Amino acid sequence: MRPRGPDPGEVPQARPGSRLAPLAVRDLNRAADAVLGDAIGPVWVRGELVRFLAHRSGHWYFSLTDGDASVSCAMFRGRNRRVPFEPRDGLEVVVLAVPGVYEPQGRYQLVVEAMEPLGAGAAALALEQLRRRLAAEGLFDEDRKRPLPLLPRTIGVVTSADGAALRDVLRVLRRRFAGVRVLLAPATVQGKEAPVEIAESLSRLDRQRPDVILLVRGGGAREDLAAFDDERVVRAIAACEAPIVTGIGHEIDTTLADLAADVRAPTPSAAAEVVVREREELLERVRSLRARLVRAMRHRLGALRGRVREATAARGLRAFPLRLQRLLAHLAELDRRLDARVRTTLAERRRRLAGLAGRLSPRALASRVAERRSRVGAVREALVAAARAGLEARRARLGRLAARLEGMSPLRVLGRGYALVTRGGPGGPLVTDAAALAPGDAIHVRLARGAVDARVEEIHAGEEAPPGRENDR
């Protein structure tokens, strides 16, 4: 059977990057970046730092050169935080990086994942830079170091579980103070994983609340103690609540962990000796203190006996019994006087009480009540008589005043034939002069009985009214 050929109506697909399907610049750079990363992958590269720049964003930008060639590098913030030294131009380093292409500019570069200094001088420089930075934060200050407990009951130990340092520590603890509780937090003390394990063991052990923690390691080359110069270990020591005693390496070895610890011992055995005192030493101190206390008490008692003898021999003390006898006699006399005064006072109080009881008896109270009632009746009768006399006097005076008021009343005048004339009506002004009126004015005339409303027809100003015509107005 012959294979079927291409469908005449099907359009062939163009290969990406061909004339029919050209790549975008970004796609090309992306493809080149993928090819470099897959073909070479992470690789260690050594060279000298040049044009180093710590950007304000936290990223580092620099170049690596070997004198004949150079390559641009970038180390991002999340990675460069783990670098234990401060990079600078001219420093020779080795970096773990992935080659690639920076897409926006199509520039070949290395994306650095890790950086380490090269050479003994570079390592010493990195260690000194780290020491200065941690010291500036106060992690090595003397005022933050805590005193060790006098007699710790629980001691924590961070070291290798199968190392000689642990055996030395346990031997010293059993010899000097057997029975103390020991908590072991094993950790690798050498290699790349050692700093992480040491920091985690310190934190885990501190949560168990020991009285003190020993961080120890046996002797070795200076490079073998690198884990105890790690920043993570130093910060873990500073974060512990319990005091830390270090015994790392030999006596001449001093690490950053020793600087951060509360007490530094030259060896693991010395560290164990620092935290516990020998039982016999403590017992000897107790015996010494007891002997000193006995001597001090004997001296004090001797001094007091001497003072008693001196006081006994003194003239004033010999006369003391006579003075005491006189004081006792005086006290007896005062007691007698007080007894007589109390008896007299009690008799007086009894007499007063008897008198009050007699006055408060039912018969005496009835007699006093009858007497009070008689006096109240007499007073009441006197008050009634006085009230009646006063009332009659006021009635007579009121009659006289009413008669006088009646004589002065305008109504009496009206009864004799006079009249009151007001203009405009009963509430108008009183008319006393004819000149105050005009023809046609309305007037109101009040008589002794009744009133009359009238209107003025003619005015006779200045003339006296004819006899018998006073009421015509």
Protein Blocks (a to p, Z undefined) as FASTA:
>chain_A
ZZddddfkbccdddehiaklccdfklmmmmmmmmmmmmnopaddddddehiacdfkopac
ddddehjaccdddddfklmmmpcbdcdehiacdddddddddfknopacdddfbdcdedjk
lmmmmmmmmmmmmmmnopmgfklpccddfbdcbdcddddfkbmklmmmmmmmmmmoghia
cddddddfedjklmmmmmmmmmmmmmnopabdcdddddddfklmmmmmpfklmmmmmmpm
bdcdddehjfklccfklmmpmbdcfbfklmmmmmpccfklmmmmmmmmmmmmmmmmmmmm
mmmmmmmmmmmmpmklmmmmmmmmmmmmmmmmmmmmmmmmmmmmmmmmmmmmmmmmmmmp
mklmmmmmmmmmmmmmmmmmmmmmmmmmmmmmmmmmmmmmmmmmmmmpmklmmmnopacd
dehiaklccdfbfklpcehiacddddfeocdddddfbdcehiacdehilmmZZ
